[in-house]
Amino acid sequence: MTANRRRGEIDAEFDGKAYRLCLTLGALAELEAAYAADDLGALVERFSRGRLSAQDMIRVIGAGLRGAGNEISDDAVAAMRSETGAAGFAAVVSDLLTTTFGTAGAETPNP
């Protein structure tokens, strides 16, 4: 089964295991709370700058994993590995944000 991008889903691999990620409304609300953002526009603005920290990537990936039904903590996400290192995590974040928000979040994060 492949991700349904029309529903905002993407597939990714961490630690050699396939995962589905999706920024549902609940996941987006989680990110709004984490960043003290007033609304989705503030999140889009933050993410469209293309400059995300490692902590930002952990939060976005964690929220996306939980949004797709994976019970996983941000601490567990922080311990995960990508076959292509930090660039792999940045690519997942970019793909997830682009799938969720369109081109507004399309800048590839600079880890």
Secondary structure, DSSP 8 states (H G I E B T S, - for coil): ----GGGTEEEEEETTEEEEEE--HHHHHHHHHHTT-SSHHHHHHHHHTS---HHHHHHHHHHHHHHTT----HHHHHH---TTHHHHHHHHHHHHHHHHHGGGG-S----
